[in-house]
Amino acid sequence: MSSTSRRTFLRGLGGSALALPWLEGIAIANGATTTPLRMAHFYVPIGVVRRGFFPGEADDVIPKGNLGNVMKSLGKQDPFYSVKPLDELTPTMQPLSPLKDKVCFITGMDRTFQQGTDVHAQCASCYLSSAPPYTVQGTAWPLDRTLDHLVADHVGGQTPFRTLEFSCNSHRDNKESIYFDNISWYGTGHLAPSIRDPRKMYRRLFSTQEMDRYRDITDLVLEDARSLTKDLGYTDRQKFTEYFDSVRAIEVQMNRLESMKSELSHVEFDEPTEAYLPRGEYIRLMGDLMVVALQTGLTNVATFMVGPERWDTPYMFEGLFDTPRSHHQMSHNQTKMIDDLLKVDRFHMEQYVYLMQRMDAIQESDGSTLLDNTLFTYGSGLGDGSTHQYNDLPIIVGGGGNRIGAGRHINMPEGTPLANLWLTQARMMGLSIDRFADSTGTIEPLLANR
């Protein structure tokens, strides 16, 4: 195996670029001594219904984001941060129950809104940058190089893709600007465009030619690789087989999705056909592609938007409602549609948990899991979708193994910049920086090993 490089593996056969899983033998041959740490962000649009998500706010008809409520639920009146075990989960966070010892719930994180741009657009586009207001010249947006690209500058040099940007926006109407559908930016005014189509993402990851010429690309690569498997150890052969089985399963899923699109194109609705695809299947398929990309070393950094901001075109949320619904429109009728909004929030949490469980089931060469080696953050740029508040954002940091003090609820002092969390994560990813955006320090309890 000493003459076999990972780059040779990635090159594939006949114009294909199908990547292999992180095989122990290849890693050793290339001098790798540690499993890489990855970072992924799961972005939820339009905030959450606070009374279903935050402890201490269940009885608040009007969302408050009140630090006093949170502190009361913690039984503390500490002017500094407070920490308690994550014993009880609110209704929206209930799906996290089997993984609560692998996540850290963080409250008290705020952002500052810069007047002059749309609330929803700014909350999405500036989520991972949060530059101090009015410091970026020549633009109405407090938008600078985002955290994912800053981290990728440090950890993305050896991966085929420095970053990957996923968006679960299946709409074709394009009624909103790019600021509503992207959280990843190379810099001010320089978008890192997200990919919405699972097939397009698959082709980007696994093929340099059209899928109609390589209908079953896994067969081509497996045929070429058959002679290689005899040189692999038993463990690597097992991982090799498991990986290609997972890729084949994704192909089957995409074929089903394509067939479903064809059938739904005949349905007489005013909205674009794609808006009526089952949301859960679509999101999980895009998520599976992200997990495979992280697993195989195609990238170490990814962003994942579970939906766009403010699009009024409705979705058909699978298993939730009988008719298509607009998440944005529901958020502005929260008092009348509270139960439906709570269903959407829980639905989004279930997709996050699904991806965490997928990562947790993937064992790496050192015996840890992909989740152990991925900082996987759930969050939104709004603390509440109906009031457009930028304070007390819903934030959950999952994964990270023993690098983070998981299984806890960390409540930070009111007014703590969200950028403090991004600075903390940047340092965890190996960057030596003193400040990021409008940060004032790090989230110290997050760094405390349990």
C-alpha positions in Angstrom: 0.0 0.0 0.0 3.0 2.3 0.3 2.8 3.3 -3.4 -0.9 4.0 -3.2 -1.9 7.6 -2.5 -5.3 8.9 -1.6 -5.0 11.2 -4.6 -4.8 8.2 -6.9 -7.9 6.7 -5.3 -9.8 9.9 -5.8 -8.8 10.2 -9.4 -11.0 7.1 -10.2 -11.6 5.7 -13.7 -12.7 7.1 -17.1 -13.4 10.7 -16.0 -15.1 9.7 -12.8 -13.9 11.1 -9.4 -15.6 8.8 -6.9 -14.0 9.1 -3.6 -13.3 6.3 -1.2 -13.8 6.2 2.6 -11.1 7.0 5.0 -9.2 3.7 4.9 -6.8 2.9 7.6 -4.1 1.5 5.3 -4.2 4.5 3.0 -4.0 6.9 5.9 -1.0 5.1 7.4 0.7 4.9 4.0 0.4 8.7 3.6 1.7 9.5 7.1 -1.6 10.4 8.6 -1.6 9.9 12.4 -4.8 11.5 13.4 -8.4 11.5 12.2 -9.3 15.0 10.8 -11.7 17.2 12.6 -14.5 18.5 10.4 -17.0 21.3 10.8 -20.6 21.5 9.5 -23.4 24.0 10.1 -27.1 23.1 9.9 -29.0 26.4 9.4 -32.7 26.7 10.2 -34.6 29.6 8.6 -37.0 32.0 10.2 -36.0 31.2 13.8 -38.1 29.0 16.0 -41.3 29.2 18.2 -39.6 30.1 21.4 -42.1 28.6 23.8 -41.5 25.2 22.3 -37.8 25.5 22.1 -36.5 27.5 25.1 -36.8 26.4 28.7 -38.8 28.7 30.9 -40.8 30.2 28.0 -43.6 27.6 27.6 -46.3 30.0 29.0 -45.2 33.1 27.1 -47.9 34.0 24.6 -45.6 36.8 23.2 -42.0 35.7 22.7 -39.6 37.4 25.0 -36.2 35.9 24.7 -36.0 36.9 28.3 -32.8 36.0 30.1 -34.6 36.1 33.4 -36.9 33.2 32.2 -33.9 31.1 31.2 -32.0 31.9 34.4 -35.1 31.0 36.5 -35.3 27.6 34.7 -31.7 27.0 35.6 -32.3 28.0 39.3 -29.5 30.6 39.0 -29.1 34.4 39.2 -25.5 34.4 38.1 -24.4 37.5 36.1 -21.8 35.3 34.4 -22.5 32.1 32.4 -24.2 29.2 34.1 -24.1 25.5 33.3 -26.4 22.6 34.2 -26.8 19.1 32.9 -29.1 18.8 29.8 -31.5 16.6 31.7 -34.9 17.7 30.4 -35.6 18.6 26.8 -38.3 21.0 25.6 -40.9 19.7 23.1 -39.0 20.9 20.0 -35.7 19.5 21.2 -37.3 16.1 22.3 -35.9 14.3 19.2 -32.4 14.9 20.6 -33.2 12.6 23.5 -31.1 9.6 22.3 -28.1 12.0 21.6 -28.4 14.5 24.4 -25.0 13.4 25.8 -23.4 14.3 22.5 -24.8 17.9 22.2 -24.4 21.2 24.0 -27.4 23.5 24.2 -26.2 27.2 24.3 -28.5 30.1 25.1 -27.9 33.8 25.4 -26.2 34.2 22.0 -27.0 37.5 20.3 -26.4 39.4 17.1 -26.6 43.1 16.2 -28.8 44.1 13.3 -27.5 46.7 10.9 -30.2 49.1 9.7 -30.7 49.3 6.0 -31.3 45.8 4.8 -34.1 43.2 5.1 -34.2 41.4 8.5 -34.5 37.9 7.0 -31.9 38.4 4.4 -29.4 39.8 6.8 -30.1 37.1 9.4 -29.2 34.4 6.9 -26.4 35.9 4.9 -24.5 37.3 7.9 -25.1 34.4 10.2 -21.5 33.1 9.9 -19.8 36.5 9.7 -21.6 39.0 11.9 -19.2 41.8 11.2 -19.5 44.8 13.6 -22.2 47.1 12.2 -21.1 49.7 9.7 -17.5 48.5 9.6 -17.6 46.9 6.1 -17.1 49.7 3.6 -19.1 50.0 0.4 -22.0 47.7 1.4 -25.2 47.8 3.4 -24.5 44.4 4.7 -22.3 43.6 7.8 -21.0 40.7 5.8 -17.4 39.6 5.6 -15.6 36.3 4.9 -17.7 33.7 6.7 -16.4 31.2 9.3 -16.5 28.2 7.1 -14.1 29.7 4.6 -11.8 31.0 7.3 -11.6 27.5 8.7 -11.2 26.0 5.3 -8.2 28.2 4.7 -6.6 26.2 7.5 -8.0 22.6 7.1 -9.2 22.5 3.5 -5.9 22.5 1.6 -5.7 18.8 1.2 -9.3 18.0 0.4 -10.8 18.1 -3.2 -13.3 20.6 -2.0 -12.3 23.3 0.4 -15.9 23.8 1.4 -19.3 22.4 0.2 -22.5 24.4 0.3 -25.9 22.6 0.5 -29.3 24.2 0.3 -32.6 22.4 0.6 -34.5 25.1 -1.4 -36.3 23.2 -4.2 -38.1 26.3 -5.5 -37.5 27.5 -9.0 -39.3 30.9 -8.8 -36.2 32.7 -7.5 -38.4 35.4 -6.1 -35.8 36.5 -3.5 -32.2 37.7 -3.8 -29.1 35.6 -3.1 -29.0 36.9 0.4 -32.0 34.8 1.4 -30.6 31.5 0.2 -26.9 31.5 1.1 -25.0 31.6 4.4 -21.5 31.0 2.9 -19.5 33.9 1.5 -15.9 34.1 0.3 -16.0 37.8 1.3 -18.1 40.9 1.0 -20.1 40.6 -2.2 -18.5 37.3 -3.2 -21.0 34.5 -2.8 -20.1 30.8 -2.4 -23.2 29.6 -4.1 -25.1 26.7 -2.6 -26.3 23.7 -4.6 -30.0 22.9 -4.3 -30.3 19.9 -6.7 -29.2 16.5 -5.2 -28.3 15.2 -8.7 -26.1 18.2 -9.4 -24.4 17.8 -6.0 -23.9 14.1 -6.7 -22.3 14.9 -10.1 -20.1 17.5 -8.5 -18.9 15.0 -5.9 -18.6 11.8 -7.9 -18.4 12.5 -11.6 -16.8 14.8 -14.1 -19.2 13.8 -16.9 -23.0 13.6 -17.3 -24.9 10.9 -15.5 -26.5 9.6 -18.7 -23.1 8.5 -19.8 -22.3 7.0 -16.4 -25.7 5.8 -15.2 -24.2 3.5 -12.7 -20.9 5.0 -11.9 -20.3 2.8 -8.9 -20.1 -0.3 -11.1 -17.4 1.3 -13.2 -15.3 2.2 -10.2 -15.8 -1.1 -8.5 -14.7 -3.0 -11.6 -11.5 -1.0 -11.8 -11.0 -1.3 -8.1 -11.4 -5.1 -8.0 -7.7 -5.7 -8.5 -6.9 -3.3 -5.7 -9.0 -5.0 -3.0 -6.6 -7.9 -2.8 -4.0 -5.5 -1.4 -6.3 -4.2 1.3 -6.6 -5.5 4.8 -9.8 -7.1 6.1 -10.9 -3.9 7.9 -10.4 -1.7 4.8 -12.2 -4.2 2.6 -15.2 -4.0 4.9 -15.2 -0.2 4.9 -14.7 -0.3 1.1 -17.8 -2.4 0.6 -19.9 -0.5 3.1 -19.1 2.8 1.5 -20.0 1.7 -2.0 -23.3 0.2 -0.7 -24.1 3.6 0.8 -23.3 5.3 -2.6 -25.5 2.9 -4.4 -28.3 3.5 -1.9 -28.1 7.3 -2.7 -28.3 6.6 -6.4 -31.5 4.6 -5.8 -32.9 7.4 -3.7 -32.2 10.0 -6.4 -33.8 7.8 -9.0 -36.9 7.6 -6.8 -36.8 11.4 -6.3 -36.5 11.9 -10.1 -39.5 9.7 -10.7 -41.5 11.5 -8.1 -40.8 14.8 -9.7 -42.0 13.5 -13.0 -45.3 12.3 -11.5 -45.8 15.5 -9.5 -45.3 17.7 -12.6 -48.8 16.8 -13.7 -50.4 18.0 -10.5 -52.3 21.2 -11.1 -51.0 23.6 -8.5 -49.9 27.3 -9.0 -46.6 26.8 -7.3 -43.5 25.2 -8.9 -43.6 21.4 -8.9 -40.5 21.1 -6.8 -42.3 22.8 -3.9 -44.5 19.7 -3.5 -41.7 17.2 -3.1 -41.7 15.5 0.3 -39.5 17.7 2.4 -38.1 15.0 4.6 -36.9 12.8 1.8 -35.3 15.7 0.0 -33.6 17.1 3.1 -32.3 13.6 4.1 -31.0 12.9 0.6 -29.0 16.2 0.6 -27.9 15.4 4.1 -26.7 11.9 3.1 -24.6 13.5 0.4 -23.1 15.9 2.9 -22.3 13.0 5.3 -20.6 11.0 2.5 -18.6 14.0 1.5 -17.3 14.5 5.1 -16.8 10.7 5.6 -14.7 10.3 2.5 -12.5 13.3 2.9 -14.0 15.1 -0.1 -14.3 18.1 2.3 -13.8 18.9 5.9 -16.1 21.9 6.0 -19.8 22.1 4.9 -22.8 24.4 5.3 -26.3 23.0 5.1 -29.4 25.3 4.8 -32.5 23.3 5.6 -34.6 25.9 3.8 -34.4 29.5 2.5 -35.4 32.6 4.3 -38.8 34.4 3.6 -39.8 32.5 0.5 -43.6 32.6 0.4 -43.9 29.8 -2.0 -45.3 26.9 0.0 -43.8 23.5 0.6 -45.6 20.2 1.0 -44.2 19.1 4.4 -44.3 15.3 4.4 -46.5 13.9 7.1 -47.3 17.2 8.7 -50.1 18.9 6.7 -52.6 18.0 3.9 -51.9 21.1 1.9 -48.7 23.0 1.1 -47.6 25.6 3.7 -45.3 28.7 3.6 -43.1 28.7 6.7 -42.6 32.4 6.4 -46.3 33.2 6.2 -47.0 30.9 9.2 -44.4 32.7 11.3 -46.3 36.0 10.9 -49.5 34.3 12.1 -47.9 32.6 15.1 -50.8 33.1 17.5 -53.2 31.4 15.1 -50.8 28.8 13.7 -48.8 28.0 16.8 -49.4 24.2 16.6 -48.5 24.0 13.0 -45.3 26.0 13.5 -44.3 23.8 16.4 -44.7 20.8 14.1 -42.3 22.5 11.5 -39.7 23.2 14.2 -39.8 19.6 15.5 -39.6 18.4 11.9 -36.4 20.4 11.3 -35.0 19.1 14.6 -35.7 15.5 13.4 -33.7 16.1 10.2 -30.8 17.4 12.3 -31.0 14.4 14.6 -31.1 12.0 11.6 -27.9 13.4 10.3 -26.2 13.2 13.7 -27.2 9.6 14.0 -25.9 8.9 10.5 -22.6 10.4 11.5 -22.6 8.6 14.8 -23.0 5.2 13.0 -19.9 5.7 10.9 -16.8 4.3 12.6 -13.4 5.8 11.7 -10.1 4.1 11.6 -9.1 5.1 15.1 -12.4 3.6 16.6 -14.1 7.0 17.0 -17.1 8.0 14.9 -17.6 10.6 12.3 -19.8 12.5 14.7 -17.0 12.5 17.3 -14.8 14.2 14.7 -17.3 16.8 13.5 -18.5 20.0 15.1 -22.1 19.9 13.8 -24.0 23.1 14.8 -27.7 23.7 14.6 -28.7 27.3 14.6 -30.7 30.2 13.1 -30.1 33.8 12.5 -33.3 34.8 14.3 -34.3 34.1 17.9 -38.0 34.3 16.9 -39.5 34.4 13.4 -42.6 36.5 14.3 -40.9 39.3 16.1 -37.6 39.2 14.1 -35.5 39.4 17.3 -31.8 39.0 16.9 -31.2 38.1 20.5 -31.1 34.7 22.3 -30.6 32.6 19.2 -31.4 28.9 19.1 -28.0 27.2 19.1 -27.0 23.6 19.6 -23.5 22.3 19.1 -23.4 18.6 18.4 -20.5 16.1 18.0 -16.9 17.0 18.7 -16.3 13.9 20.9 -14.4 14.7 24.1 -13.3 18.0 22.7 -16.4 19.7 24.0 -18.3 19.6 27.3 -21.4 17.9 25.9 -24.6 16.9 27.6 -25.0 20.4 29.2 -27.0 23.5 28.9 -24.8 26.6 28.8 -26.4 29.9 29.4 -24.3 32.9 28.5 -24.8 36.4 29.8 -27.3 38.5 28.0 -25.7 40.2 25.0 -22.9 37.6 24.3 -22.1 37.9 20.6 -22.7 34.8 18.5 -19.3 35.5 17.0 -17.8 34.3 20.4 -19.0 30.8 19.5 -17.5 31.1 16.0 -14.2 32.2 17.5 -14.3 29.2 19.8 -15.0 26.8 17.0 -12.3 28.4 14.9 -9.8 27.8 17.6 -11.1 24.2 18.1 -10.4 23.7 14.4 -6.8 24.7 14.9 -6.8 28.4 14.0 -4.7 30.8 16.1 -6.8 33.9 16.0 -7.6 36.4 18.7 -10.9 37.7 17.3 -13.6 36.9 14.8 -16.1 39.5 13.6 -17.6 41.2 16.6 -16.4 38.6 19.1 -15.4 39.6 22.7 -14.0 36.3 23.8 -14.6 32.5 23.7 -17.3 30.2 25.1 -15.1 28.7 27.8 -17.6 26.1 29.2 -17.9 24.6 25.7 -14.2 23.8 25.8 -14.4 22.1 29.2 -14.2 18.3 28.7 -16.9 16.4 30.4 
